Amino acid sequence: MDNRGSTTGSFLMGVLVGGAVGALVALLLAPKSGKELRRDIAETGEDLIDKAGDLIGKGTDKANEFIGRTADKADDTVNEGRIRAQRIVHSARQQAESILSNAEHVLNEARQRAQAVKDRVETFRTEHDG
């Protein structure tokens, strides 16, 4: 995991905690009756919970987006690797076929030369033995 996600998470947590502490201090220092203060604290708590839910939702969306992009890049890399491997295999096959063809050609030439030498030897024997 990269440090940006960790830093962003720490920042968001700081925003939530700072907002909660600031709201609570503001409520406690405001001159209100106990009933009003409890109602304001409850409302502020609900607001903070809603904001936290929104931030978590946004964070989840960003994480899912990042995961999707990363998965797409991984798929692209795998596909690119597969294509390269296919090209290498194709090239190796072509080279192997070329080598085999050349080897057959050389072998045929060697056979023909060996037969020519054999024929000359037979001709020489025939001419000198008889």
C-alpha positions in Angstrom: 0.0 0.0 0.0 1.3 3.4 -0.8 1.7 6.2 1.8 -0.9 8.5 0.1 -3.8 6.2 1.2 -2.4 6.2 4.8 -1.9 9.9 4.8 -5.4 10.6 3.4 -6.9 8.3 6.0 -5.0 10.0 8.8 -6.1 13.4 7.5 -9.8 12.4 7.3 -9.6 10.9 10.8 -8.1 14.2 12.0 -10.9 16.2 10.3 -13.6 14.1 12.0 -12.0 14.2 15.5 -11.2 17.9 15.2 -14.7 18.7 14.1 -16.3 16.6 16.9 -14.1 18.2 19.5 -14.7 21.7 18.2 -18.5 21.2 18.0 -18.5 19.8 21.5 -16.5 22.7 23.0 -18.7 25.2 21.2 -21.8 23.6 22.6 -20.5 23.3 26.1 -19.4 27.0 26.2 -22.6 28.3 24.8 -25.1 29.7 27.4 -28.0 27.2 27.0 -30.3 25.2 29.3 -29.5 21.5 30.0 -32.3 20.4 27.7 -31.2 22.6 24.8 -27.6 21.6 25.3 -28.5 17.9 25.2 -30.6 18.4 22.1 -27.8 20.3 20.4 -25.2 17.7 21.3 -27.4 14.9 19.9 -28.0 16.9 16.7 -24.3 17.7 16.3 -23.5 14.0 17.0 -26.0 13.0 14.3 -24.5 15.5 11.9 -21.0 14.3 12.6 -22.1 10.7 12.1 -23.6 11.7 8.7 -20.4 13.5 7.7 -18.3 10.5 8.8 -20.6 8.2 6.7 -20.2 10.6 3.7 -16.4 10.6 4.1 -16.2 6.9 4.5 -18.4 6.5 1.3 -16.1 8.8 -0.6 -13.1 7.0 0.7 -14.6 3.7 -0.3 -15.5 5.0 -3.8 -11.9 6.2 -4.2 -10.5 2.9 -3.0 -12.7 1.0 -5.4 -11.8 3.3 -8.2 -8.1 2.8 -7.4 -8.6 -1.0 -7.2 -10.4 -1.0 -10.5 -7.6 1.0 -12.2 -5.0 -1.3 -10.7 -6.9 -4.4 -11.8 -7.2 -2.9 -15.3 -3.4 -2.3 -15.4 -2.7 -5.8 -14.2 -5.0 -7.2 -16.9 -3.2 -5.1 -19.5 0.2 -6.2 -18.3 -0.9 -9.9 -18.4 -2.3 -9.5 -21.9 0.8 -7.8 -23.0 2.9 -10.5 -21.5 0.8 -13.2 -23.2 1.1 -11.4 -26.6 4.9 -11.2 -26.2 5.1 -14.8 -25.2 3.1 -15.8 -28.3 5.4 -13.8 -30.5 8.5 -15.4 -29.0 7.0 -18.9 -29.4 6.0 -18.1 -33.0 9.5 -16.7 -33.7 11.2 -19.7 -32.1 9.0 -22.1 -34.2 10.0 -20.2 -37.4 13.7 -20.4 -36.5 13.4 -24.1 -35.6 11.7 -24.8 -38.9 14.4 -22.9 -40.7 17.1 -24.8 -38.9 15.5 -28.1 -39.7 15.1 -27.2 -43.3 18.7 -26.1 -43.6 19.8 -29.3 -41.8 17.8 -31.4 -44.2 19.4 -29.6 -47.1 22.9 -30.0 -45.7 22.2 -33.7 -45.0 20.9 -34.3 -48.6 24.0 -32.6 -50.0 26.2 -34.7 -47.9 24.4 -37.8 -49.0 24.8 -36.8 -52.6 28.5 -36.1 -52.2 29.0 -39.3 -50.4 27.2 -41.2 -53.2 29.4 -39.3 -55.8 32.5 -40.3 -53.9 31.3 -43.9 -53.6 30.5 -43.9 -57.3 34.0 -42.5 -58.2 35.7 -45.1 -56.0 33.7 -47.9 -57.7 34.6 -46.5 -61.1 38.3 -46.3 -60.0 38.3 -49.9 -58.8 36.6 -51.1 -61.9 39.1 -49.3 -64.1 42.2 -50.4 -62.2 41.2 -54.0 -61.2 40.3 -55.2 -64.5 
